[in-house]
Structures are given as C-alpha cells and as structure tokens.
C-alpha cells in the first residue's frame, strides 16, 4: 500500500509493541529431524537395504542404521568424504558399524544392481546434479518395486532475483536448472516414480536453526562483516575461501528471507 503519514506515525505505533511480541512467538518450525520422521512412517523392515546418495562424512547413513536398523551403503564422489566416513565408522558400536559401508558413487551412478534397494536417501545433492532426470531415473533403476525415495533439496523461489541466483549458484556449485522446482517436478514425472508426498518446508529449517542456536542470525552478521571489509578476510584466507564463505552465508540468509525454499519429495517405485 502507499505510504500513509497518519498511519505510520499515529496508528502503527499503537500496535507496534504487541505486533513485535506476537512475532517473538514461535510458529513451531520443523527441523531436519522431519526427514527421519518421514522414513519412520515408511515402516521399512529392519535389514532393509538403503543407499545414502552424497553421504558426505556418513552422519545420515549412521542415523539410518541406528534408528531403523537399515543396511546402508553411503556413496559420494569425493574421496575425502569417504575416508572420513570410514574413519568415523570405526568409532561406532560393532552392530551399527557392520550395517554401514561406503563406496565411490553419485546420484547418476549408484553402485547397486537393478531392483535391489528399499530406500534411496538423497539430501542436499540434487542441486549439484547436471540433469535431475538422470538421477531420478537411476533411483528408479536400483529400487525394488514398492521401494522409496526420500529426497530433500533447496529450490529457488520467485523472490530470488536472476543476478542474485547467478552469483550465488556459481560459487556454491549449484546447477541453476536443478534448483528450479518445475525442472525437479518434470524429472520426477519422467522417472516413472509415484509421488507419495511433496512437503514444502519453505524457510522452516532456517527458522528452527535460529530458534535453536542463532545460526541464521550469525550468518547474517558474518555476511555483513564480509561485505564491509572484504580485504581483511581475503588477505588472511584467500579469494576462493572468501567467495565460498560469502556464498554459504548468503545461502543461509536467503533461506530465512524466503528466496530459497526447502522441499522433501517422497517417491515410490510402482
């Protein structure tokens, strides 16, 4: 609406304090544990076979094995991640460690035979895949009939400007089309996988993180410092590290601002 002097200086101040107090009340945002709840509701049998696509250092693979008794293959294209995951596995109780293994692989090259897996877990990976349709087709290949995909990713919203997206995605290794929700929907449809549910998390993870430990607000503070005195940080850590830190802070801030949104796709092979 157009600026109204009387409303701005007279009416609004009468409700401002109550409005701010209302905003201090939590909307009970869902946090990353919602993904484990999604898996729990699938009611997979213990010893079901799962793959953690883009497993990183193994944290999610360990949780799937611990919480649900799954046998989990973690795959990642980065050798350092695999080395750290295998090292972390040595610290686990034997019954959990025996359920988890790690191999080189990717979303488009899953080292598993056709129709052999019960669950494909894919978190924060699809935005880095050149062609999401190839990844979802690969998931369909390795799943047995009745098996599930639980995929979480961040996509751009209408609030994200074209130049903002270009700068952010370039430094974060994001394929722009893979962060387009329309492209994701088309890729899922082409795979033949059935959509059980699509959960729009919007900015909830960012809200939850801020309420839990203030990390989203800290990212905004860090971004302000990075932009105010770039040479201080470039000189100490180098240009490449500076650019990545700026990108990571913007990623978190944009999620809070609604320019990026989280989504969970629960899919099933017919």
C-alpha positions as CSV (number, residue, x, y, z in Angstrom):
1,X,0.0,0.0,0.0
2,X,1.1,3.6,-0.4
3,X,2.8,5.3,2.5
4,X,0.3,6.9,4.9
5,X,1.7,9.5,7.2
6,X,-1.1,9.3,9.8
7,X,-1.0,5.5,9.9
8,X,2.8,5.4,10.1
9,X,3.2,7.9,12.9
10,X,-0.1,7.5,14.8
11,X,-1.9,4.2,14.2
12,X,1.0,1.9,13.8
13,X,2.9,2.9,17.0
14,X,-0.2,1.9,19.0
15,X,0.2,-1.8,17.8
16,X,3.9,-2.0,17.2
17,X,4.8,-3.4,20.6
18,X,2.1,-6.0,20.6
19,X,2.9,-6.9,17.0
20,X,6.6,-7.4,17.9
21,X,5.7,-9.6,20.9
22,X,3.5,-11.7,18.6
23,X,6.4,-12.2,16.2
24,X,8.5,-13.4,19.1
25,X,6.2,-16.4,19.4
26,X,7.5,-19.5,17.6
27,X,5.5,-20.9,14.7
28,X,6.9,-24.3,15.7
29,X,9.1,-24.8,12.5
30,X,10.1,-28.3,11.5
31,X,13.8,-29.0,11.7
32,X,15.9,-31.7,9.8
33,X,14.6,-34.4,12.0
34,X,11.4,-34.3,9.9
35,X,13.3,-36.4,7.3
36,X,13.8,-39.2,9.9
37,X,10.1,-39.0,10.7
38,X,9.3,-39.4,7.0
39,X,11.4,-42.6,6.9
40,X,9.8,-43.8,10.2
41,X,6.4,-43.5,8.6
42,X,7.5,-45.7,5.6
43,X,7.7,-48.6,8.1
44,X,10.6,-50.3,6.5
45,X,11.6,-53.6,7.9
46,X,14.9,-53.9,9.8
47,X,17.7,-55.0,7.5
48,X,16.1,-53.3,4.5
49,X,18.7,-52.0,2.1
50,X,19.3,-48.3,1.7
51,X,21.7,-46.0,-0.2
52,X,22.7,-42.6,1.1
53,X,23.4,-40.6,-2.0
54,X,26.0,-37.9,-1.4
55,X,26.8,-39.3,2.0
56,X,29.5,-36.8,3.0
57,X,31.1,-37.9,6.2
58,X,28.5,-40.5,6.9
59,X,26.3,-38.9,9.5
60,X,23.0,-39.6,7.8
61,X,24.0,-43.2,6.9
62,X,24.8,-43.8,10.6
63,X,21.4,-42.4,11.7
64,X,19.5,-44.6,9.2
65,X,21.3,-47.6,10.5
66,X,20.9,-46.6,14.2
67,X,17.3,-45.5,14.2
68,X,15.8,-48.1,11.8
69,X,18.2,-51.0,11.6
70,X,18.8,-50.4,7.9
71,X,21.7,-51.7,5.9
72,X,23.1,-48.6,4.4
73,X,25.5,-48.0,1.5
74,X,26.9,-44.5,1.6
75,X,28.1,-43.2,-1.8
76,X,30.0,-40.0,-2.6
77,X,32.2,-38.8,-5.4
78,X,34.6,-37.1,-3.0
79,X,37.3,-39.4,-1.7
80,X,38.0,-37.2,1.4
81,X,34.3,-37.7,2.4
82,X,34.6,-41.5,2.1
83,X,37.9,-41.5,4.1
84,X,36.3,-39.5,6.9
85,X,33.2,-41.6,6.9
86,X,35.2,-44.8,7.1
87,X,37.2,-43.4,10.0
88,X,34.0,-42.3,11.8
89,X,32.6,-45.8,11.4
90,X,35.5,-47.3,13.4
91,X,34.2,-45.3,16.4
92,X,30.7,-46.9,16.3
93,X,29.4,-49.9,18.2
94,X,30.1,-53.0,16.2
95,X,26.4,-53.8,15.5
96,X,25.9,-50.4,13.9
97,X,29.2,-50.3,12.1
98,X,28.5,-53.7,10.5
99,X,25.4,-52.2,8.8
100,X,27.1,-49.3,7.0
101,X,29.6,-49.3,4.2
102,X,31.0,-46.6,1.8
103,X,31.8,-46.6,-1.8
104,X,32.5,-44.1,-4.6
105,X,29.4,-43.2,-6.5
106,X,27.0,-40.4,-7.4
107,X,23.3,-39.6,-7.9
108,X,23.6,-40.7,-11.5
109,X,25.9,-43.7,-10.9
110,X,24.6,-45.7,-7.9
111,X,26.8,-48.9,-7.5
112,X,23.8,-51.3,-7.0
113,X,22.1,-53.8,-9.1
114,X,18.7,-53.3,-10.6
115,X,15.7,-53.6,-8.2
116,X,17.7,-54.3,-5.1
117,X,17.2,-51.4,-2.8
118,X,14.4,-50.5,-0.4
119,X,15.3,-46.8,0.1
120,X,17.2,-44.1,-1.6
121,X,18.0,-41.3,0.8
122,X,19.2,-38.1,-1.0
123,X,19.8,-34.9,0.9
124,X,21.2,-31.6,-0.4
125,X,22.6,-33.3,-3.5
126,X,20.2,-32.7,-6.4
127,X,21.1,-29.0,-6.9
128,X,24.6,-30.2,-7.9
129,X,23.4,-32.7,-10.5
130,X,23.5,-31.5,-14.1
131,X,20.4,-33.4,-15.1
132,X,18.0,-34.3,-12.3
133,X,16.0,-36.6,-14.7
134,X,19.1,-38.8,-14.9
135,X,19.3,-39.1,-11.2
136,X,15.7,-39.9,-10.6
137,X,15.9,-42.5,-13.4
138,X,18.8,-44.0,-11.6
139,X,16.9,-44.1,-8.4
140,X,14.1,-45.9,-10.1
141,X,16.5,-48.4,-11.6
142,X,18.0,-49.5,-8.3
143,X,14.8,-49.6,-6.3
144,X,12.8,-52.7,-5.9
145,X,9.0,-52.4,-6.7
146,X,7.5,-50.7,-3.7
147,X,10.8,-49.1,-2.6
148,X,11.0,-45.4,-1.7
149,X,13.0,-42.3,-2.4
150,X,13.3,-39.6,0.3
151,X,14.8,-36.6,-1.3
152,X,15.5,-33.2,0.3
153,X,16.7,-30.2,-1.6
154,X,16.6,-26.4,-1.8
155,X,15.0,-24.7,-4.7
156,X,14.8,-21.1,-5.8
157,X,11.6,-19.1,-5.3
158,X,10.1,-16.1,-7.2
159,X,11.7,-13.8,-4.6
160,X,15.2,-14.8,-5.8
161,X,16.4,-12.3,-8.4
162,X,18.2,-13.5,-11.5
163,X,21.5,-11.8,-10.7
164,X,21.3,-13.0,-7.1
165,X,20.8,-16.5,-8.3
166,X,23.7,-16.3,-10.8
167,X,26.2,-15.1,-8.2
168,X,25.1,-17.5,-5.5
169,X,24.7,-20.6,-7.6
170,X,28.1,-20.1,-9.3
171,X,30.1,-20.0,-6.1
172,X,28.0,-22.8,-4.4
173,X,28.3,-25.2,-7.3
174,X,24.6,-25.2,-8.0
175,X,23.3,-26.1,-11.4
176,X,20.6,-23.3,-11.9
177,X,18.1,-25.6,-13.7
178,X,18.4,-28.2,-10.9
179,X,17.3,-25.6,-8.4
180,X,14.2,-24.9,-10.4
181,X,11.1,-26.6,-8.9
182,X,9.5,-27.0,-12.3
183,X,12.6,-28.9,-13.6
184,X,12.5,-31.1,-10.5
185,X,8.8,-31.9,-11.0
186,X,9.4,-32.8,-14.6
187,X,12.4,-35.0,-13.7
188,X,10.3,-36.9,-11.2
189,X,7.5,-37.4,-13.6
190,X,9.8,-38.7,-16.3
191,X,11.3,-41.3,-13.9
192,X,8.0,-43.1,-13.5
193,X,8.3,-42.9,-9.7
194,X,5.0,-42.3,-8.0
195,X,4.7,-39.1,-5.8
196,X,3.7,-40.2,-2.3
197,X,4.1,-36.7,-0.9
198,X,5.8,-33.4,-1.5
199,X,6.5,-31.4,1.7
200,X,7.0,-27.7,1.3
201,X,9.3,-26.6,4.1
202,X,9.8,-23.1,2.9
203,X,12.1,-21.4,5.4
204,X,11.3,-23.6,8.3
205,X,14.8,-25.1,8.7
206,X,16.2,-21.7,8.9
207,X,13.7,-20.6,11.5
208,X,14.4,-23.7,13.5
209,X,18.1,-23.2,13.4
210,X,17.7,-19.6,14.5
211,X,15.5,-20.5,17.4
212,X,17.8,-23.4,18.4
213,X,21.2,-21.8,18.3
214,X,21.0,-18.4,16.5
215,X,23.0,-19.7,13.5
216,X,20.9,-17.9,10.9
217,X,21.3,-14.6,12.6
218,X,25.0,-15.3,12.9
219,X,25.2,-15.9,9.2
220,X,23.7,-12.5,8.5
221,X,26.2,-10.9,10.9
222,X,29.1,-12.7,9.2
223,X,27.8,-11.6,5.8
224,X,27.7,-8.0,6.9
225,X,31.3,-8.2,8.1
226,X,32.5,-10.0,4.9
227,X,30.9,-7.3,2.7
228,X,32.1,-4.4,4.8
229,X,35.8,-5.4,5.0
230,X,36.5,-8.0,2.3
231,X,40.2,-7.4,2.1
232,X,40.7,-8.3,5.7
233,X,39.3,-11.8,5.1
234,X,40.7,-12.2,1.5
235,X,44.2,-11.4,2.8
236,X,44.0,-14.0,5.6
237,X,42.2,-16.8,3.9
238,X,42.4,-16.2,0.1
239,X,39.9,-15.2,-2.5
240,X,38.5,-18.6,-3.1
241,X,37.7,-19.2,0.6
242,X,36.3,-15.7,0.9
243,X,33.9,-16.3,-2.0
244,X,32.7,-19.6,-0.6
245,X,32.1,-18.1,2.8
246,X,30.1,-15.3,1.3
247,X,28.1,-17.8,-0.7
248,X,27.4,-20.0,2.3
249,X,26.3,-17.0,4.4
250,X,24.0,-15.8,1.6
251,X,22.6,-19.3,1.2
252,X,21.5,-19.3,4.9
253,X,20.2,-15.7,4.8
254,X,18.3,-16.3,1.6
255,X,16.6,-19.4,3.1
256,X,15.4,-17.2,6.0
257,X,14.3,-14.5,3.6
258,X,12.2,-16.9,1.5
259,X,14.4,-16.6,-1.6
260,X,15.3,-20.2,-1.2
261,X,12.9,-22.9,0.0
262,X,13.3,-26.5,1.2
263,X,11.3,-29.3,-0.2
264,X,11.0,-33.0,0.6
265,X,9.9,-35.4,-2.1
266,X,8.7,-38.9,-1.0
267,X,8.5,-41.2,-4.1
268,X,7.7,-44.8,-4.6
269,X,8.5,-47.2,-7.4
270,X,5.3,-48.9,-8.6
